[in-house]
């Protein structure tokens, strides 16, 4: 007698992290390890290898933030998803049908996470963070209008949200401030922890694409320092 194979739900992995914090690096590395991204930006003006984002997801996250009176650089205190938003998310998710392991990243998802989790209850998260001053300097270089103080404040909002997600459900977090060899060690450990099927060479990272690393003498506001120290304690 022929027995029907049980349906196996796909695994979905979401990369969580602040803008300019290595999320593209992590997503590209997960892609090398076997996580399908479907459609994504492979090149953009601020990242020669592309930010690895699905523009449909970015656009939806932007609409969710805007409909809650905010934006990526002015996150609302509370984010409510309408049924229209959820239906749009379901339509996006349907594009990935047939992939056993797929993933996505958009830094805005740190703020809009609950809506995605509501339609993907088994969503797996992976986090990444970077020194606050490196992020603030990178934002200032990219956006011109973002001051260092504004960048630090924004870093605090995003990474406080990242830690809130971590407190609810533990997941691996990587520190992007490490040297290349150490990052590769963390990526291999992460790939093993996530049981990913792909290669382990992890050559997505290029040192020429990483800037604003001089943070040794940086003095941080107390609240920002506390968040950063907690992230370091949580990291692989």
JOSUL-V254471 format. One record per helix or strand of 2 or more residues. SS is the DSSP state (~ for helix, > for strand). FROM is the first residue (numbers start at 1). LEN is the number of residues. If there is no record, write none. Layout:
BEGIN
SS;FROM;LEN
SS;FROM;LEN
END
This chain:
BEGIN
>;11;6
~;23;10
~;55;13
~;83;12
>;101;5
~;109;11
>;124;6
~;132;12
~;148;21
>;173;3
~;180;15
~;207;3
~;222;13
END
